[in-house]
Amino acid sequence: KEAAERLSAWRQACGPTGSSVTPVGHPPEGGPAAGGSGGVAPDGDPAPAGEGRPRPSLPAAVDAALAADLDTPGALAAGDELAERGDGPGVAAAAAVLGVELSPAGG
């Protein structure tokens, strides 16, 4: 997919603003890249979820792609599938871990 088309589909899946995204817990508990709990920082302290909202879980397909030698195209494709299914929280989690800013420019 073209970047603009992908961004538009991901924004649409996340809702009108895409601005309610909180940091994602990674790696997800029990996911393919297991090695820690999704809500714990490397120093062992609970990581803040931001504004009292829980952390979204990184979808397993995105985690698996990134665990496979940082397969970014695979992770993007997994994000596309999540957007097609309308899985806004999954898209938001994928976008957060991939560094995709879903908030509209200037907003």
N, C-alpha and C positions, 0 to 999 in steps of 0.2 A: 504494500500500500504506500501511497505518497504520504509524506509527513503531515500535510495539512488535512488530508482526508482522515488519517488515523486520529489526529488531535481532535478533530470535530466529532468523530464517533465516540471517542473516550469521554469528551466533555459531555456529550449528550447522555451517555450511560450514567454519568455521575450526577446528573441533575442540572438545574439552571445555572449554578455558579461554579461548581467544582471547587469552591473555596473551603468546604468543610472537611478537607482532607487532614487527617492527623498522621503523625509519623507512624510508619509501619513497624511492627515487631518482627525482627528477622534474626536468626532463622526461626521459622514457625516451629512450635513445639511438635515434635514427632515428624517433621517434614524430612525430605530427602537430604537436606543439608544440616541435619540435626547436629547439635553441638552446643545447644544452649536453649534457654527458654525464651519465647517470643517477647516477653515484657521485661527482660532483665538486661541491664547495661553490662558491658564487658567487665566492669569492676564489681559486679554482683549486686549492685543497688538496683531497685526497681526503676526502670526508665520512665520518665514522665510521658503521659499520653497526650497532654495538652488540653487545657480548658475543661478538664473533668471528663473528657470523652475517652472511651476505651480505644486501644490500638486496633486497627483492622488487621486481620491475619493475611499474610502473603499467600495467595492462592498456590496450591501445590504445583500446578503446571508451570507457573512463573518461577517458583523456587527450583524446580527440577531443571529447567532450562539454564538458569544461572549457575546451578551446581555442576552442570555438565560443561566445564571449561568456559564459564561465562558466555553461554550461547545467547547473546543479546537478541539476534534475530528471532530465535525461538521464544524468548521471553516476550518480545513484542507481538509475535503471532498469538501467544497465549492471551495477552492483553486484548488483542483484537477479538478473539473468541469470547472473552468475558464481556466485551462491549456489545457484541452481537446478541448475547443472551440477556443483556440488560443488567448485568451484575455490577452495579455502581460501586459498592464497597470493594469488590475484587479489583475493578479497574483502578480505583483510587489507590489501593495498596500497591498494585503493580507500578502505577505511575510514580508513586512516592519512592519506591526502591530503585526505579530506573532514572530518577531525576527529571521526570516530565512534569512541567508546571501546567496544571489544568485550569488555573484561574485565568480568565481573559486578560489580555495585556491591558495594563492600566487599572485593573480591578482587583 
